[in-house]
């Protein structure tokens, strides 16, 4: 597994400023993000698993931040 490639993919996704969303403004699932970006075409199965875990962690952090922001106002 190429950890550098995994980091580069995650950084590219994070540079957008937000995770991809559906037409209704809901975050896509990690698998939907990976499908939309066709990551399985360029990553090994182990790298796909590592990216998926990173996406789950990013999503959980984003949901926590959104919750905190909603309760601060």
N, C-alpha and C positions, 0 to 999 in steps of 0.2 A: 504494500500500500504506500502510495506517495502522499505523505502528510503535507508537503508543500502544495501539491495540487488541490487537496482538500481545503487548505487555508485560503488559497487563491480564489477558489469558487465561492467560499463563504464571504470573503471580503468583497468580491464583485457584487454579490447579492446585497450585502449590507451597505455598499456605496450608494445604492438607489435611495436610501433614506427610510425605506419601509419595505416590508415584505409584500409580495404580490397578493392582490385581492381579487375577489370575484366581482361580477357586475353589481352586486348589492353592497359592496364595501366590507365584506367578511374576509378575514384572512384565509388564504388557501391552506390546505393541509400540507404537511411536508411532502407527501407523495404526489400531490397535485402540483406543487412547485417543481419537484424534480421532473415530473412528466412535461410540464409546460416548457421547462428549460432544456429538455432532452438530455438530462445529465447521464442517463444510463448508456447513452451513445459514446460518452467520453470518459466515464469513470468505471473502475473495476467494481465488482460487487462489494468488496470491503470498503472502498472509497465511498460508494453510495450509502452504505450503512453509516459511515462516519459523518457524511454530510447531513443525512437524515437526523442523526442525534443532535448535531449542531443546530439545525433548523428548529427542532423541538425546543431546545434551550433558548434560542432567540425568541421564539413565539411565547414561551412562558414568561420571559423577562418583559416582553412588550405588553403582554396582558397585565402583568403586575404594575407596570408603569402607568398604563391607561387607567387602571383601577385607582391608583394613588392620585393621579391627576384629577379624576372625576370627584374624588372625595376632598380635594383641597379647595374646591370653589364653593 
